[in-house]
Amino acid sequence: MIGQHCDAGMTAFERKAFAAAAESFDLCINADPNRAYAYYYAGLAYYELDRVDLMVARFETFVRLAPDAPERPQVESILKTTRG
């Protein structure tokens, strides 16, 4: 079930269906709160939807769960810019 939500999220994200992607990634997060990349892609989807509040929440969790991820500098830069 978890994999299905994540797969659906990736498919929707690639199709630029960002609302569907965010919903699928959030379902994945609810099923497995330790899945770091679900937070990352949910954050990107919420960014595209101009939901900065949700983007920040997802990115903060991603950074906490995946401190050594190669995407971390990019995510931290976005968070720093958002926070001002």
Chimera marker file (.cmm) of the C-alpha trace (Angstrom):
<marker_set name="trace">
<marker id="1" x="0.000" y="0.000" z="0.000" r="1" g="1" b="0" radius="0.5"/>
<marker id="2" x="2.759" y="2.458" z="0.911" r="1" g="1" b="0" radius="0.5"/>
<marker id="3" x="4.582" y="1.800" z="-2.336" r="1" g="1" b="0" radius="0.5"/>
<marker id="4" x="1.409" y="2.328" z="-4.324" r="1" g="1" b="0" radius="0.5"/>
<marker id="5" x="0.923" y="5.792" z="-2.814" r="1" g="1" b="0" radius="0.5"/>
<marker id="6" x="4.530" y="6.747" z="-3.480" r="1" g="1" b="0" radius="0.5"/>
<marker id="7" x="4.393" y="5.378" z="-7.037" r="1" g="1" b="0" radius="0.5"/>
<marker id="8" x="1.154" y="7.252" z="-7.690" r="1" g="1" b="0" radius="0.5"/>
<marker id="9" x="2.753" y="10.394" z="-6.307" r="1" g="1" b="0" radius="0.5"/>
<marker id="10" x="5.764" y="10.070" z="-8.615" r="1" g="1" b="0" radius="0.5"/>
<marker id="11" x="3.560" y="9.441" z="-11.624" r="1" g="1" b="0" radius="0.5"/>
<marker id="12" x="1.397" y="12.463" z="-10.830" r="1" g="1" b="0" radius="0.5"/>
<marker id="13" x="4.466" y="14.607" z="-10.158" r="1" g="1" b="0" radius="0.5"/>
<marker id="14" x="6.031" y="13.671" z="-13.500" r="1" g="1" b="0" radius="0.5"/>
<marker id="15" x="2.761" y="14.601" z="-15.201" r="1" g="1" b="0" radius="0.5"/>
<marker id="16" x="2.771" y="17.926" z="-13.354" r="1" g="1" b="0" radius="0.5"/>
<marker id="17" x="-0.465" y="16.990" z="-11.571" r="1" g="1" b="0" radius="0.5"/>
<marker id="18" x="0.868" y="18.546" z="-8.391" r="1" g="1" b="0" radius="0.5"/>
<marker id="19" x="-2.330" y="18.404" z="-6.319" r="1" g="1" b="0" radius="0.5"/>
<marker id="20" x="-2.651" y="14.665" z="-6.950" r="1" g="1" b="0" radius="0.5"/>
<marker id="21" x="1.066" y="14.218" z="-6.273" r="1" g="1" b="0" radius="0.5"/>
<marker id="22" x="0.880" y="16.040" z="-2.955" r="1" g="1" b="0" radius="0.5"/>
<marker id="23" x="-2.147" y="14.000" z="-1.911" r="1" g="1" b="0" radius="0.5"/>
<marker id="24" x="-0.444" y="10.715" z="-2.806" r="1" g="1" b="0" radius="0.5"/>
<marker id="25" x="2.773" y="11.641" z="-1.018" r="1" g="1" b="0" radius="0.5"/>
<marker id="26" x="0.817" y="12.670" z="2.064" r="1" g="1" b="0" radius="0.5"/>
<marker id="27" x="-0.906" y="9.263" z="2.031" r="1" g="1" b="0" radius="0.5"/>
<marker id="28" x="2.529" y="7.673" z="1.800" r="1" g="1" b="0" radius="0.5"/>
<marker id="29" x="3.713" y="9.806" z="4.749" r="1" g="1" b="0" radius="0.5"/>
<marker id="30" x="0.665" y="8.829" z="6.805" r="1" g="1" b="0" radius="0.5"/>
<marker id="31" x="1.370" y="5.159" z="6.153" r="1" g="1" b="0" radius="0.5"/>
<marker id="32" x="5.116" y="5.464" z="6.880" r="1" g="1" b="0" radius="0.5"/>
<marker id="33" x="6.188" y="8.691" z="8.604" r="1" g="1" b="0" radius="0.5"/>
<marker id="34" x="9.877" y="7.816" z="8.195" r="1" g="1" b="0" radius="0.5"/>
<marker id="35" x="9.884" y="7.817" z="4.389" r="1" g="1" b="0" radius="0.5"/>
<marker id="36" x="12.092" y="10.877" z="3.857" r="1" g="1" b="0" radius="0.5"/>
<marker id="37" x="11.693" y="11.211" z="0.114" r="1" g="1" b="0" radius="0.5"/>
<marker id="38" x="7.905" y="11.285" z="0.385" r="1" g="1" b="0" radius="0.5"/>
<marker id="39" x="8.376" y="14.500" z="2.365" r="1" g="1" b="0" radius="0.5"/>
<marker id="40" x="10.810" y="15.819" z="-0.220" r="1" g="1" b="0" radius="0.5"/>
<marker id="41" x="8.504" y="15.259" z="-3.178" r="1" g="1" b="0" radius="0.5"/>
<marker id="42" x="5.463" y="16.441" z="-1.230" r="1" g="1" b="0" radius="0.5"/>
<marker id="43" x="7.405" y="19.629" z="-0.484" r="1" g="1" b="0" radius="0.5"/>
<marker id="44" x="8.188" y="20.107" z="-4.166" r="1" g="1" b="0" radius="0.5"/>
<marker id="45" x="4.547" y="19.519" z="-5.083" r="1" g="1" b="0" radius="0.5"/>
<marker id="46" x="3.342" y="22.013" z="-2.477" r="1" g="1" b="0" radius="0.5"/>
<marker id="47" x="5.897" y="24.510" z="-3.794" r="1" g="1" b="0" radius="0.5"/>
<marker id="48" x="4.316" y="24.199" z="-7.243" r="1" g="1" b="0" radius="0.5"/>
<marker id="49" x="0.876" y="24.663" z="-5.680" r="1" g="1" b="0" radius="0.5"/>
<marker id="50" x="2.056" y="27.836" z="-3.893" r="1" g="1" b="0" radius="0.5"/>
<marker id="51" x="1.351" y="26.268" z="-0.494" r="1" g="1" b="0" radius="0.5"/>
<marker id="52" x="4.457" y="27.556" z="1.231" r="1" g="1" b="0" radius="0.5"/>
<marker id="53" x="3.215" y="26.545" z="4.687" r="1" g="1" b="0" radius="0.5"/>
<marker id="54" x="2.903" y="22.897" z="3.690" r="1" g="1" b="0" radius="0.5"/>
<marker id="55" x="6.111" y="23.001" z="1.657" r="1" g="1" b="0" radius="0.5"/>
<marker id="56" x="8.073" y="24.260" z="4.659" r="1" g="1" b="0" radius="0.5"/>
<marker id="57" x="6.604" y="21.598" z="6.955" r="1" g="1" b="0" radius="0.5"/>
<marker id="58" x="7.452" y="18.795" z="4.513" r="1" g="1" b="0" radius="0.5"/>
<marker id="59" x="10.954" y="20.104" z="3.788" r="1" g="1" b="0" radius="0.5"/>
<marker id="60" x="11.776" y="20.556" z="7.480" r="1" g="1" b="0" radius="0.5"/>
<marker id="61" x="10.872" y="16.929" z="8.106" r="1" g="1" b="0" radius="0.5"/>
<marker id="62" x="12.855" y="15.789" z="5.070" r="1" g="1" b="0" radius="0.5"/>
<marker id="63" x="15.990" y="17.549" z="6.357" r="1" g="1" b="0" radius="0.5"/>
<marker id="64" x="15.517" y="15.969" z="9.778" r="1" g="1" b="0" radius="0.5"/>
<marker id="65" x="14.996" y="12.469" z="8.377" r="1" g="1" b="0" radius="0.5"/>
<marker id="66" x="17.683" y="12.613" z="5.676" r="1" g="1" b="0" radius="0.5"/>
<marker id="67" x="20.535" y="14.772" z="6.992" r="1" g="1" b="0" radius="0.5"/>
<marker id="68" x="23.004" y="13.382" z="4.438" r="1" g="1" b="0" radius="0.5"/>
<marker id="69" x="20.730" y="13.562" z="1.387" r="1" g="1" b="0" radius="0.5"/>
<marker id="70" x="22.288" y="15.200" z="-1.672" r="1" g="1" b="0" radius="0.5"/>
<marker id="71" x="19.153" y="17.385" z="-1.992" r="1" g="1" b="0" radius="0.5"/>
<marker id="72" x="19.675" y="18.858" z="1.480" r="1" g="1" b="0" radius="0.5"/>
<marker id="73" x="21.614" y="21.997" z="0.397" r="1" g="1" b="0" radius="0.5"/>
<marker id="74" x="18.909" y="22.865" z="-2.140" r="1" g="1" b="0" radius="0.5"/>
<marker id="75" x="16.137" y="22.280" z="0.410" r="1" g="1" b="0" radius="0.5"/>
<marker id="76" x="17.921" y="24.298" z="3.101" r="1" g="1" b="0" radius="0.5"/>
<marker id="77" x="18.405" y="27.145" z="0.625" r="1" g="1" b="0" radius="0.5"/>
<marker id="78" x="14.679" y="27.153" z="-0.156" r="1" g="1" b="0" radius="0.5"/>
<marker id="79" x="13.842" y="27.075" z="3.557" r="1" g="1" b="0" radius="0.5"/>
<marker id="80" x="16.261" y="29.929" z="4.290" r="1" g="1" b="0" radius="0.5"/>
<marker id="81" x="14.766" y="32.044" z="1.482" r="1" g="1" b="0" radius="0.5"/>
<marker id="82" x="11.231" y="31.283" z="2.660" r="1" g="1" b="0" radius="0.5"/>
<marker id="83" x="11.989" y="32.186" z="6.252" r="1" g="1" b="0" radius="0.5"/>
<marker id="84" x="13.644" y="35.442" z="5.183" r="1" g="1" b="0" radius="0.5"/>
<link id1="1" id2="2" r="1" g="1" b="0" radius="0.2"/>
<link id1="2" id2="3" r="1" g="1" b="0" radius="0.2"/>
<link id1="3" id2="4" r="1" g="1" b="0" radius="0.2"/>
<link id1="4" id2="5" r="1" g="1" b="0" radius="0.2"/>
<link id1="5" id2="6" r="1" g="1" b="0" radius="0.2"/>
<link id1="6" id2="7" r="1" g="1" b="0" radius="0.2"/>
<link id1="7" id2="8" r="1" g="1" b="0" radius="0.2"/>
<link id1="8" id2="9" r="1" g="1" b="0" radius="0.2"/>
<link id1="9" id2="10" r="1" g="1" b="0" radius="0.2"/>
<link id1="10" id2="11" r="1" g="1" b="0" radius="0.2"/>
<link id1="11" id2="12" r="1" g="1" b="0" radius="0.2"/>
<link id1="12" id2="13" r="1" g="1" b="0" radius="0.2"/>
<link id1="13" id2="14" r="1" g="1" b="0" radius="0.2"/>
<link id1="14" id2="15" r="1" g="1" b="0" radius="0.2"/>
<link id1="15" id2="16" r="1" g="1" b="0" radius="0.2"/>
<link id1="16" id2="17" r="1" g="1" b="0" radius="0.2"/>
<link id1="17" id2="18" r="1" g="1" b="0" radius="0.2"/>
<link id1="18" id2="19" r="1" g="1" b="0" radius="0.2"/>
<link id1="19" id2="20" r="1" g="1" b="0" radius="0.2"/>
<link id1="20" id2="21" r="1" g="1" b="0" radius="0.2"/>
<link id1="21" id2="22" r="1" g="1" b="0" radius="0.2"/>
<link id1="22" id2="23" r="1" g="1" b="0" radius="0.2"/>
<link id1="23" id2="24" r="1" g="1" b="0" radius="0.2"/>
<link id1="24" id2="25" r="1" g="1" b="0" radius="0.2"/>
<link id1="25" id2="26" r="1" g="1" b="0" radius="0.2"/>
<link id1="26" id2="27" r="1" g="1" b="0" radius="0.2"/>
<link id1="27" id2="28" r="1" g="1" b="0" radius="0.2"/>
<link id1="28" id2="29" r="1" g="1" b="0" radius="0.2"/>
<link id1="29" id2="30" r="1" g="1" b="0" radius="0.2"/>
<link id1="30" id2="31" r="1" g="1" b="0" radius="0.2"/>
<link id1="31" id2="32" r="1" g="1" b="0" radius="0.2"/>
<link id1="32" id2="33" r="1" g="1" b="0" radius="0.2"/>
<link id1="33" id2="34" r="1" g="1" b="0" radius="0.2"/>
<link id1="34" id2="35" r="1" g="1" b="0" radius="0.2"/>
<link id1="35" id2="36" r="1" g="1" b="0" radius="0.2"/>
<link id1="36" id2="37" r="1" g="1" b="0" radius="0.2"/>
<link id1="37" id2="38" r="1" g="1" b="0" radius="0.2"/>
<link id1="38" id2="39" r="1" g="1" b="0" radius="0.2"/>
<link id1="39" id2="40" r="1" g="1" b="0" radius="0.2"/>
<link id1="40" id2="41" r="1" g="1" b="0" radius="0.2"/>
<link id1="41" id2="42" r="1" g="1" b="0" radius="0.2"/>
<link id1="42" id2="43" r="1" g="1" b="0" radius="0.2"/>
<link id1="43" id2="44" r="1" g="1" b="0" radius="0.2"/>
<link id1="44" id2="45" r="1" g="1" b="0" radius="0.2"/>
<link id1="45" id2="46" r="1" g="1" b="0" radius="0.2"/>
<link id1="46" id2="47" r="1" g="1" b="0" radius="0.2"/>
<link id1="47" id2="48" r="1" g="1" b="0" radius="0.2"/>
<link id1="48" id2="49" r="1" g="1" b="0" radius="0.2"/>
<link id1="49" id2="50" r="1" g="1" b="0" radius="0.2"/>
<link id1="50" id2="51" r="1" g="1" b="0" radius="0.2"/>
<link id1="51" id2="52" r="1" g="1" b="0" radius="0.2"/>
<link id1="52" id2="53" r="1" g="1" b="0" radius="0.2"/>
<link id1="53" id2="54" r="1" g="1" b="0" radius="0.2"/>
<link id1="54" id2="55" r="1" g="1" b="0" radius="0.2"/>
<link id1="55" id2="56" r="1" g="1" b="0" radius="0.2"/>
<link id1="56" id2="57" r="1" g="1" b="0" radius="0.2"/>
<link id1="57" id2="58" r="1" g="1" b="0" radius="0.2"/>
<link id1="58" id2="59" r="1" g="1" b="0" radius="0.2"/>
<link id1="59" id2="60" r="1" g="1" b="0" radius="0.2"/>
<link id1="60" id2="61" r="1" g="1" b="0" radius="0.2"/>
<link id1="61" id2="62" r="1" g="1" b="0" radius="0.2"/>
<link id1="62" id2="63" r="1" g="1" b="0" radius="0.2"/>
<link id1="63" id2="64" r="1" g="1" b="0" radius="0.2"/>
<link id1="64" id2="65" r="1" g="1" b="0" radius="0.2"/>
<link id1="65" id2="66" r="1" g="1" b="0" radius="0.2"/>
<link id1="66" id2="67" r="1" g="1" b="0" radius="0.2"/>
<link id1="67" id2="68" r="1" g="1" b="0" radius="0.2"/>
<link id1="68" id2="69" r="1" g="1" b="0" radius="0.2"/>
<link id1="69" id2="70" r="1" g="1" b="0" radius="0.2"/>
<link id1="70" id2="71" r="1" g="1" b="0" radius="0.2"/>
<link id1="71" id2="72" r="1" g="1" b="0" radius="0.2"/>
<link id1="72" id2="73" r="1" g="1" b="0" radius="0.2"/>
<link id1="73" id2="74" r="1" g="1" b="0" radius="0.2"/>
<link id1="74" id2="75" r="1" g="1" b="0" radius="0.2"/>
<link id1="75" id2="76" r="1" g="1" b="0" radius="0.2"/>
<link id1="76" id2="77" r="1" g="1" b="0" radius="0.2"/>
<link id1="77" id2="78" r="1" g="1" b="0" radius="0.2"/>
<link id1="78" id2="79" r="1" g="1" b="0" radius="0.2"/>
<link id1="79" id2="80" r="1" g="1" b="0" radius="0.2"/>
<link id1="80" id2="81" r="1" g="1" b="0" radius="0.2"/>
<link id1="81" id2="82" r="1" g="1" b="0" radius="0.2"/>
<link id1="82" id2="83" r="1" g="1" b="0" radius="0.2"/>
<link id1="83" id2="84" r="1" g="1" b="0" radius="0.2"/>
</marker_set>
